[in-house]
Amino acid sequence: MAFICRSYARGGLTWQINNMIDLRSDTVSQPTEAMRQVIANAKVGDDVFRDDPSVLGLEEYAAHLLGKEAAVFVSSGTQSNLCALMAHCQRGDEYLVGDRAHTYMYEGGGAAVLGSIQPQTVPMSATGMLDLKAAESSIKPDDAHFARTRLLCIENTTDGKVIGLTELSEGEKVARQHNLGYHLDGARLWNAAVALRVAPSAIAEPFDTVSVCLSKGLGAPVGSILVGPTSLIAEARKWRKMLGGAMRQVGLIAAAGMHALENHIDRLAIDHENARLLAEGLATVEGVSVDAQNTNMVFVTVPQGSDNLEERLAKHGINTRWAGNHSRMVLHLGIDKEDIATVVTAVNLELNS
């Protein structure tokens, strides 16, 4: 497998078609041919006027699937989480969040910068769940010296790890006891549901609001959904507008999201199995250690001094990301068992040739 590049002489326009085995993230997953046909035939309107039938259908379906009253379709998981945080919290409030959580670490500080919402970090356990005792001790007293604690925010999955229903329910007890909102960054909730063999609504049930992604392992080209009570979703929709997220004939991508929800959730089990196979294969390579999670991610460590492995694997048609001698390899609908064998062979060749 290799890059295919073509150039236009006029203006020097260049693009690349990437046919590599891409393990950087499940965000690189591509729409299937069936999904492309759905996009081409989508019925559209104007979502700002609330008359795009594909968007309305997707929002209704997602709300029902997750057991909530209402939903709003947004452009990204970052925007979905930010709309939720701003719907729950006012300026000067704070939310409790894991010290390695995506909303805190990897979303540009949007809650603080755009929402004037203070993050209060809490240590996370091995499963990705917040240390609830530490969370309770971090709740501020009702005093003008402090930001008001308004929200408890959980992420499931985190680094491929699944938080179980019991732990999620314990978090709900803390939130209710202290009159806090309860939000789930469920970008990969679908993976968690497949791994736990439960309905997506079982994971969403304890939470007031839940953000889910369509453009990771499900293969839609773009989009996330925020679900929750009608009143909170109406507030989130207002913030979506202010954040520049109100879109027009967005039914083209909403139709892709609907196709993903109807057809691509159960197949995530294939990605989980492929992650297991990749972990087992890499574990046989001398010098490689693996930390296989229970969904679609494999964390790989190679010996110190294994320089330029990212570039060396690219020569084999394998796209990876490395931080020193560590890599996170993510399985998705674009990866099959033949690809896994290619990856294991290439890693062995580059490390032990």
RACOR-V689529 format. One record per residue. RES is the residue in one letter. PHI is phi in radians with two decimals (none if undefined). PSI is psi in whole degrees, -180 to 180 (* if undefined). D_FIRST is the distance of its C-alpha to the first C-alpha in whole Angstrom. Layout:
BEGIN
RES;PHI;PSI;D_FIRST + RES;PHI;PSI;D_FIRST
END
This chain:
BEGIN
M;none;147;0 + A;-2.76;167;4 + F;-1.25;142;7 + I;-2.04;119;9 + C;-2.07;139;13 + R;-2.32;152;16 + S;-2.25;143;20 + Y;-1.61;136;23 + A;-1.15;-38;26 + R;-1.28;115;29 + G;1.38;-4;28 + G;1.13;28;25 + L;-1.17;130;23 + T;-2.27;139;20 + W;-2.41;163;17 + Q;-2.15;139;13 + I;-1.84;117;11 + N;-1.69;110;9 + N;-1.88;22;6 + M;-1.37;161;6 + I;-1.29;107;8 + D;-1.86;109;11 + L;-1.88;12;14 + R;-1.14;-38;16 + S;-2.96;162;18 + D;-1.39;-2;19 + T;-1.26;-14;20 + V;-1.52;0;16 + S;-1.04;145;16 + Q;-1.85;147;16 + P;-1.05;139;19 + T;-1.28;167;19 + E;-1.09;-38;20 + A;-1.09;-40;23 + M;-1.15;-38;24 + R;-1.09;-37;23 + Q;-1.17;-39;26 + V;-1.09;-43;28 + I;-1.05;-45;28 + A;-1.10;-31;28 + N;-1.81;10;32 + A;-1.14;140;33 + K;-1.48;133;36 + V;-2.26;160;37 + G;-2.50;-141;40 + D;-2.13;109;41 + D;-1.17;-28;40 + V;-1.10;-35;43 + F;-1.48;0;45 + R;1.10;38;44 + D;-2.25;26;44 + D;-1.57;110;40 + P;-1.12;-32;40 + S;-1.22;-38;36 + V;-1.18;-46;37 + L;-1.04;-41;40 + G;-1.15;-42;39 + L;-1.12;-45;36 + E;-1.10;-43;38 + E;-1.12;-43;41 + Y;-1.14;-45;38 + A;-1.14;-41;37 + A;-1.06;-44;40 + H;-1.15;-43;41 + L;-1.06;-34;38 + L;-1.77;4;39 + G;1.26;32;43 + K;-2.10;167;44 + E;-1.29;-38;46 + A;-2.60;167;44 + A;-2.60;155;41 + V;-2.33;133;39 + F;-1.54;129;36 + V;-2.28;172;34 + S;-1.36;-27;31 + S;-2.70;164;30 + G;-1.15;-36;31 + T;-1.07;-45;33 + Q;-1.17;-37;35 + S;-1.10;-48;36 + N;-1.10;-41;37 + L;-1.14;-43;39 + C;-1.04;-40;40 + A;-1.13;-47;41 + L;-1.06;-41;43 + M;-1.31;-25;45 + A;-1.29;-35;46 + H;-1.40;-35;47 + C;-2.08;151;49 + Q;-1.82;173;51 + R;-1.00;134;51 + G;1.56;-5;52 + D;-1.46;173;51 + E;-2.34;158;48 + Y;-2.20;146;46 + L;-1.56;129;45 + V;-2.57;149;41 + G;-1.09;145;39 + D;-1.25;-9;39 + R;-2.12;14;35 + A;-1.29;152;35 + H;-1.09;-43;33 + T;-1.09;-27;35 + Y;-1.56;-43;37 + M;-1.55;-35;34 + Y;-2.22;20;31 + E;-2.13;33;33 + G;1.18;14;35 + G;1.16;26;38 + G;-1.02;-38;39 + A;-1.04;-42;41 + A;-1.32;-44;43 + V;-1.26;-47;43 + L;-1.72;-28;43 + G;-1.81;-8;45 + S;0.93;37;47 + I;-1.87;126;46 + Q;-1.47;126;47 + P;-1.43;134;44 + Q;-1.98;108;46 + T;-1.35;149;43 + V;-2.32;138;44 + P;-1.03;148;42 + M;-1.92;146;40 + S;-1.42;-179;40 + A;-1.11;-27;37 + T;-1.44;-13;36 + G;1.76;-8;36 + M;-1.29;147;39 + L;-1.19;148;42 + D;-1.22;103;45 + L;-1.20;-30;47 + K;-1.15;-42;50 + A;-1.15;-36;49 + A;-1.10;-45;48 + E;-1.09;-39;52 + S;-1.24;-16;53 + S;-1.57;-10;51 + I;-1.18;129;53 + K;-1.38;147;55 + P;-1.24;162;59 + D;-1.35;86;61 + D;-2.58;139;62 + A;-1.11;-15;61 + H;-1.28;-18;60 + F;-2.06;153;57 + A;-1.16;146;54 + R;-1.41;125;54 + T;-1.36;121;52 + R;-2.16;-18;51 + L;-2.61;141;47 + L;-1.93;124;45 + C;-2.07;127;41 + I;-2.08;153;39 + E;-2.16;131;35 + N;-2.59;112;34 + T;-1.54;164;31 + T;-2.19;123;31 + D;0.90;36;28 + G;1.42;-5;27 + K;-1.52;140;31 + V;-1.77;130;33 + I;-1.57;129;37 + G;-1.34;167;39 + L;-1.11;-35;42 + T;-1.12;-45;45 + E;-1.11;-40;43 + L;-1.11;-38;43 + S;-1.17;-35;46 + E;-1.12;-38;48 + G;-1.11;-39;46 + E;-1.08;-40;48 + K;-1.05;-42;51 + V;-1.11;-45;51 + A;-1.07;-46;50 + R;-1.19;-40;53 + Q;-1.06;-34;55 + H;-1.88;15;55 + N;1.00;43;55 + L;-1.82;151;51 + G;-1.23;162;48 + Y;-2.35;113;45 + H;-2.08;141;42 + L;-2.00;121;38 + D;-1.42;94;35 + G;-1.85;45;33 + A;-0.87;-41;30 + R;-2.00;35;29 + L;-0.95;-37;32 + W;-1.04;-41;30 + N;-1.12;-40;28 + A;-1.11;-43;32 + A;-1.10;-42;33 + V;-1.16;-42;31 + A;-1.14;-39;31 + L;-1.48;-10;35 + R;1.02;47;35 + V;-2.26;164;37 + A;-1.20;148;37 + P;-0.94;-33;36 + S;-1.14;-26;40 + A;-1.15;-36;41 + I;-1.32;-38;39 + A;-1.31;-23;40 + E;-0.90;-45;44 + P;-1.24;-14;45 + F;-1.67;150;44 + D;-1.28;-47;45 + T;-2.28;149;42 + V;-2.44;131;39 + S;-1.81;131;35 + V;-2.26;149;32 + C;-1.85;144;29 + L;-1.84;-14;27 + S;-1.87;18;24 + K;-1.76;-116;22 + G;-1.12;-18;22 + L;-1.36;-17;23 + G;1.53;1;21 + A;-1.20;151;23 + P;-1.26;-24;22 + V;-2.92;154;26 + G;2.08;147;29 + S;-2.41;168;31 + I;-2.33;138;34 + L;-1.94;128;38 + V;-2.10;156;40 + G;2.90;-165;44 + P;-1.10;152;47 + T;-0.96;-43;48 + S;-1.16;-42;50 + L;-1.23;-37;47 + I;-1.19;-36;45 + A;-1.09;-40;47 + E;-1.16;-42;47 + A;-1.10;-37;44 + R;-1.12;-36;43 + K;-1.12;-43;46 + W;-1.20;-34;44 + R;-1.00;-43;41 + K;-1.07;-46;42 + M;-1.14;-32;44 + L;-1.43;3;40 + G;1.45;19;39 + G;-1.72;2;37 + A;-1.30;127;39 + M;-2.12;164;37 + R;-1.72;-101;38 + Q;-1.38;60;36 + V;-1.45;0;34 + G;-1.03;-22;34 + L;-1.03;-43;31 + I;-1.58;-24;29 + A;-1.11;-37;32 + A;-1.10;-37;31 + A;-1.12;-41;27 + G;-1.10;-40;29 + M;-1.11;-44;31 + H;-1.04;-41;28 + A;-1.09;-45;27 + L;-1.16;-35;30 + E;-1.39;-24;31 + N;-2.18;-18;28 + H;-2.02;2;25 + I;-1.29;-52;28 + D;-1.07;-32;28 + R;-1.24;-9;24 + L;-1.03;-24;24 + A;-1.05;-30;25 + I;-1.16;-41;22 + D;-1.11;-39;21 + H;-1.12;-42;24 + E;-1.16;-40;23 + N;-1.15;-34;19 + A;-1.10;-41;21 + R;-1.10;-43;23 + L;-1.14;-40;21 + L;-1.13;-44;19 + A;-1.08;-44;22 + E;-1.12;-41;23 + G;-1.17;-45;20 + L;-1.17;-31;20 + A;-1.13;-19;24 + T;-1.48;-9;24 + V;-1.46;128;22 + E;-1.03;130;25 + G;1.58;-6;26 + V;-1.80;134;24 + S;-2.09;147;26 + V;-2.25;149;25 + D;-2.13;97;27 + A;-1.54;123;26 + Q;-1.46;-180;28 + N;-1.74;21;29 + T;-2.30;-116;26 + N;-1.97;21;23 + M;-2.15;143;22 + V;-2.25;126;22 + F;-1.77;126;24 + V;-2.07;136;23 + T;-2.19;130;25 + V;-2.02;166;24 + P;-1.05;147;27 + Q;-1.00;143;28 + G;1.60;1;27 + S;-1.42;79;23 + D;-1.32;149;23 + N;0.97;33;20 + L;-1.16;-32;17 + E;-1.04;-48;16 + E;-1.22;-36;15 + R;-1.19;-39;14 + L;-1.22;-31;12 + A;-1.05;-31;10 + K;-1.17;-19;9 + H;-1.65;6;7 + G;1.42;28;5 + I;-2.11;123;8 + N;-1.77;118;11 + T;-2.39;169;14 + R;-2.19;138;18 + W;-2.26;140;20 + A;-2.04;98;24 + G;1.16;-122;25 + N;-1.80;21;24 + H;-2.08;145;24 + S;-2.52;144;21 + R;-1.81;119;21 + M;-1.89;127;18 + V;-2.06;129;18 + L;-1.64;147;17 + H;-2.76;-175;17 + L;-1.23;-7;17 + G;-1.59;3;13 + I;-2.07;132;13 + D;-2.13;-179;14 + K;-1.13;-34;15 + E;-1.09;-40;12 + D;-1.09;-40;10 + I;-1.07;-44;13 + A;-1.06;-38;14 + T;-1.11;-42;10 + V;-1.12;-48;12 + V;-1.06;-44;15 + T;-1.09;-43;14 + A;-1.17;-43;13 + V;-1.08;-44;16 + N;-1.06;-42;18 + L;-1.14;-44;17 + E;-1.29;-27;17 + L;-1.59;-28;20 + N;-2.24;16;22 + S;-1.38;*;21
END
